[in-house]
Amino acid sequence: MAGGHWGPLLTALLAARVAAAAEGGPEQAALPEERSWVRPMTASNWTLVMEGEWMLKFYAPWCPSCQQTDSEWETFAKNGEILQISVGKVDVIQEPGLSGRFFVTTLPAFFHAKDGIFRRYRGPGVYEDLQNYILEKKWQSVEPLTGWKSPASLTMSGMAGLFSISGKIWHLHNYFTVTLGIPAWCSYVFFIMATLIFGLFMGLVLVVISECFYIPFPRHLSERSEQTRRAEDAHKGEQLQDAEEEKDDSNEEENKDSLVDDEEEKEDLGEEDEAEEDEEEDSPAARVDEERSDAQDQGPLREVQEEGEPEPDEDTPAPPSPADTEAAEDTLRQRRSQHADKGPSA
């Protein structure tokens, strides 16, 4: 009786469950996700773009412009086999090192790679433009990133390391402030102290490395080098002293020459003054002699004129008398005696 009583009830419950599963199955069953043709690129597999032809897109999940181009980029990736090109994407939040290696400053950013030669694509992220860029080979007219700008260069590798460190610091700051609830200023103090301690530690490491690789000179070589240095210093000091003495001697000689020149000039001036005085003394005597000769010559002529001519008028001037000539001679003698007295005193 018990088995017959529970049989119909269990059958009804099982039927109800099957009916419910049949009704809610199509709605609740999870649909399989569509396969993405875009390959995610990371720091571990980015070297794949060094071979073949690639198009890369750098994006961030929070970027609205990046989200608008997602469907176009996916369509472009589906046709990659037809275009014979591989399509990849890089999340700059998860891969800050790659964003630093390509020096991405704006989002979204597109790059074309052909056998390890990279070029920046600056057109719109629309499927038709991307397709024409590949089919028409418009990338050939774009200047490639060569030298230190190339993502494979040593410089950009260092830039990738800096960006990766900054990304880790940013994630750690978010962990402190968001997850643990620590105030932001406490996080800043922590990073400042960590920077100072890290700097001191690196300085200590450099000192230890320099001490390990430093090769001290033997003692006798160091003593010889010290002696040679002292000898060189003494030689330089002697050379300076000799140069100063030569300068002093040259200055003394120049002073002596200038003094001799001044004395000679004074002597020449004195001789010139004496010559002028002698000329002044001789000139009155010559005048007196000339007057005497003129008077002797004019004596006979006057006698002849007195015989042939009438007596002169009272207005005509009389000739000089002998008394006047004697007075002139006396004055000349006095002047000569005065000059003779001045000569010895000078």
C-alpha positions in Angstrom: 0.0 0.0 0.0 2.8 2.4 0.8 4.6 1.8 -2.4 1.4 2.2 -4.4 0.6 5.5 -2.6 4.1 7.2 -3.3 4.5 5.9 -6.9 2.0 8.3 -8.6 3.3 11.3 -6.5 7.0 10.8 -7.5 5.9 10.4 -11.1 4.1 13.7 -11.0 7.0 15.6 -9.4 9.4 14.2 -12.0 7.1 15.3 -14.8 6.8 18.8 -13.4 10.6 19.1 -13.2 11.1 18.0 -16.7 8.5 20.4 -17.9 10.1 23.3 -16.1 13.5 22.4 -17.5 12.1 22.3 -20.9 10.4 25.7 -20.6 13.4 27.5 -19.1 16.1 25.7 -20.9 16.4 27.9 -24.0 16.5 31.1 -21.9 18.8 29.9 -19.1 21.2 27.9 -21.3 24.5 29.9 -21.8 25.3 30.6 -25.4 28.9 29.8 -26.4 31.0 33.0 -26.8 31.9 34.0 -30.3 35.6 33.4 -31.1 37.7 36.6 -31.3 40.0 36.9 -34.3 42.1 39.7 -32.5 45.2 38.3 -30.8 46.0 39.9 -27.4 49.6 41.0 -27.2 51.6 41.0 -24.0 55.2 41.6 -22.9 55.9 37.9 -23.4 54.7 37.4 -27.0 55.1 40.9 -28.5 58.1 39.7 -30.5 55.8 37.9 -32.8 55.2 41.2 -34.6 58.8 41.2 -35.7 58.0 38.7 -38.4 55.3 39.1 -41.1 52.8 41.9 -41.4 50.8 43.1 -38.4 48.4 45.8 -37.3 48.3 46.6 -33.6 45.8 48.6 -31.6 46.6 50.1 -28.1 43.5 50.7 -26.1 42.1 51.0 -22.5 38.9 49.5 -21.2 37.7 52.9 -19.9 38.4 54.7 -23.2 35.1 55.6 -25.1 36.9 56.1 -28.4 38.6 52.7 -28.1 35.2 51.1 -27.5 33.7 52.7 -30.6 36.4 51.1 -32.8 36.1 47.6 -31.2 33.6 46.3 -33.8 35.5 47.7 -36.7 38.7 46.2 -35.5 37.1 42.8 -35.0 35.7 42.9 -38.6 39.2 43.9 -39.8 40.7 40.9 -37.9 38.1 38.4 -39.5 39.3 39.4 -42.9 43.0 39.2 -41.9 43.4 35.9 -43.7 42.2 37.4 -46.9 44.4 40.4 -46.5 47.3 38.2 -45.4 47.8 40.2 -42.2 47.7 39.5 -38.5 45.7 41.7 -36.1 46.5 42.3 -32.4 45.6 44.5 -29.5 47.3 45.7 -26.4 45.6 46.7 -23.1 47.8 49.6 -21.8 46.4 49.0 -18.3 47.6 45.4 -18.1 50.7 46.0 -20.3 52.2 49.4 -19.4 55.6 48.2 -20.6 54.4 47.7 -24.2 52.8 51.2 -24.2 56.2 52.6 -23.1 58.1 50.6 -25.7 55.8 52.0 -28.5 55.7 55.4 -26.6 51.9 55.6 -26.7 50.6 59.0 -25.6 47.1 59.0 -27.1 44.3 56.4 -27.2 43.5 54.6 -29.4 46.8 54.2 -31.1 47.4 52.1 -34.2 50.7 50.7 -35.5 51.7 48.8 -38.7 54.6 46.4 -38.6 56.2 44.8 -41.7 59.2 42.5 -41.0 60.3 44.3 -37.9 59.8 47.9 -39.4 57.2 49.8 -37.5 55.0 52.8 -38.7 52.4 54.8 -37.0 48.9 54.6 -38.5 47.1 58.0 -38.0 43.9 57.3 -39.9 40.5 56.5 -38.5 39.9 53.0 -37.1 37.2 52.2 -39.7 37.3 48.9 -41.5 37.3 50.4 -45.0 40.2 52.7 -44.3 42.2 50.0 -42.7 41.5 47.7 -45.6 42.6 50.3 -48.2 45.7 51.1 -46.1 46.8 47.4 -46.5 45.6 46.7 -50.0 46.9 49.9 -51.6 50.1 49.8 -49.4 49.7 53.3 -48.2 52.1 52.4 -45.4 55.0 52.7 -47.8 54.6 56.5 -47.8 54.8 56.8 -44.0 58.1 57.4 -42.4 59.2 54.3 -40.4 60.2 54.4 -36.7 64.0 53.9 -37.0 67.0 54.4 -34.7 66.2 55.0 -31.1 62.5 55.4 -31.9 62.1 51.8 -33.0 60.3 49.6 -30.4 63.1 47.0 -30.7 65.9 49.5 -29.8 67.7 49.6 -26.5 66.4 53.0 -25.7 62.8 52.0 -26.0 63.5 48.8 -24.0 64.6 51.1 -21.2 61.5 53.1 -21.6 59.4 49.9 -21.4 61.1 49.1 -18.1 60.3 52.6 -16.7 56.6 52.3 -17.8 56.3 48.8 -16.3 57.7 50.1 -13.0 55.3 53.0 -13.0 52.4 50.7 -13.7 53.3 48.5 -10.8 53.6 51.5 -8.5 50.1 52.6 -9.7 48.6 49.2 -9.0 50.2 49.2 -5.5 48.8 52.7 -4.8 45.3 51.5 -5.8 45.8 48.5 -3.5 46.7 50.7 -0.6 43.9 53.3 -1.1 41.1 51.1 -2.5 41.5 47.7 -1.1 43.1 48.5 2.3 41.4 51.9 2.7 44.6 53.7 3.6 44.6 57.5 3.0 46.3 58.8 -0.1 48.8 60.9 1.8 50.0 57.8 3.7 50.6 56.1 0.4 52.6 59.1 -0.9 54.7 59.1 2.3 55.4 55.4 1.9 56.6 55.9 -1.7 58.8 58.8 -0.7 60.5 56.8 2.0 60.8 53.8 -0.3 62.5 56.0 -2.9 65.0 57.5 -0.4 65.9 54.0 1.0 66.2 52.6 -2.5 68.5 55.5 -3.5 70.7 55.0 -0.4 70.9 51.2 -1.0 71.9 51.7 -4.7 74.6 54.2 -3.6 76.0 51.7 -1.1 76.0 49.0 -3.8 77.9 51.3 -6.2 80.5 52.0 -3.5 81.0 48.3 -2.8 81.4 47.6 -6.5 83.9 50.4 -6.9 85.9 49.1 -3.9 85.9 45.5 -5.3 87.2 46.6 -8.7 89.6 49.3 -7.4 93.2 48.2 -7.7 95.5 50.1 -5.3 99.0 51.0 -6.5 102.0 49.6 -4.7 103.5 51.7 -1.9 106.8 52.4 -3.6 104.9 53.5 -6.8 102.7 55.8 -4.7 105.8 57.3 -3.0 107.5 57.8 -6.3 104.5 59.5 -7.7 104.3 61.8 -4.6 108.0 62.7 -5.0 107.6 63.4 -8.7 104.6 65.5 -8.0 106.6 67.5 -5.4 109.5 67.9 -7.8 107.1 69.2 -10.5 105.6 71.6 -8.1 109.0 72.9 -7.0 110.1 73.2 -10.7 107.0 75.2 -11.5 107.7 77.5 -8.5 111.2 78.1 -9.7 110.0 78.9 -13.2 107.5 81.4 -11.7 110.3 83.0 -9.7 112.6 83.2 -12.7 109.8 84.8 -14.7 109.1 87.4 -12.0 112.8 88.2 -11.7 113.1 88.7 -15.5 110.1 91.0 -15.3 111.7 93.0 -12.5 115.0 93.2 -14.4 113.3 94.3 -17.6 111.4 97.0 -15.6 114.6 98.3 -14.0 116.3 98.5 -17.4 113.4 100.4 -18.8 113.4 102.8 -15.8 117.2 103.4 -16.3 116.8 104.0 -20.0 114.0 106.4 -19.3 116.1 108.3 -16.7 119.1 108.5 -19.2 116.8 109.8 -21.9 115.4 112.4 -19.5 118.9 113.6 -18.6 120.0 113.8 -22.2 117.0 115.8 -23.0 117.7 118.1 -20.1 121.3 118.5 -21.3 120.2 119.2 -24.9 117.7 121.8 -23.6 120.5 123.5 -21.5 122.9 123.6 -24.5 120.1 125.1 -26.6 119.5 127.8 -24.0 123.2 128.6 -23.8 123.5 128.9 -27.6 120.5 131.2 -27.6 122.1 133.4 -24.9 125.4 133.5 -26.8 123.6 134.5 -29.9 121.9 137.3 -27.9 125.3 138.4 -26.5 127.0 138.4 -29.9 124.2 140.2 -31.7 124.7 143.6 -29.9 128.5 143.4 -30.4 128.1 142.7 -34.1 125.8 145.6 -34.4 128.3 147.9 -32.8 131.1 146.7 -35.1 128.8 147.3 -38.1 128.0 150.7 -36.9 131.7 151.5 -36.4 132.5 150.3 -39.9 129.7 152.3 -41.3 130.8 155.4 -39.5 134.4 155.0 -40.8 133.1 154.6 -44.4 130.8 157.5 -44.1 133.6 159.9 -42.8 135.2 160.8 -46.1 131.9 160.9 -47.8 130.7 163.5 -45.4 133.7 165.7 -45.9 133.1 165.6 -49.7 129.5 166.4 -49.2 130.3 169.3 -46.9 132.6 170.8 -49.5 130.1 170.5 -52.4 126.8 171.0 -50.6 125.4 173.8 -48.5 125.2 173.6 -44.8 122.5 171.3 -43.4 119.5 172.5 -41.8 118.9 172.4 -38.2 116.2 169.7 -38.6 118.5 167.0 -40.0 119.6 164.5 -37.3 123.2 164.6 -36.2 125.5 161.5 -36.5 126.3 159.5 -33.4 129.1 160.9 -31.3 132.0 158.9 -29.9 130.6 159.2 -26.4 127.5 157.3 -27.5 129.6 154.5 -29.0 131.7 154.2 -25.8 128.5 154.0 -23.7 127.2 151.2 -25.9 130.5 149.3 -25.5 130.3 149.7 -21.7 126.8 148.2 -21.6 127.9 145.3 -23.8 130.9 144.6 -21.5 128.6 144.7 -18.4 126.2 142.1 -20.0 129.1 139.8 -20.9 130.5 140.0 -17.4 127.0 139.2 -16.0 126.7 136.1 -18.3 130.1 135.0 -17.3 129.2 135.2 -13.6 125.9 133.2 -14.2 127.7 130.4 -16.1 129.8 129.0 -13.3 127.0 129.3 -10.8 124.7 127.2 -13.1 
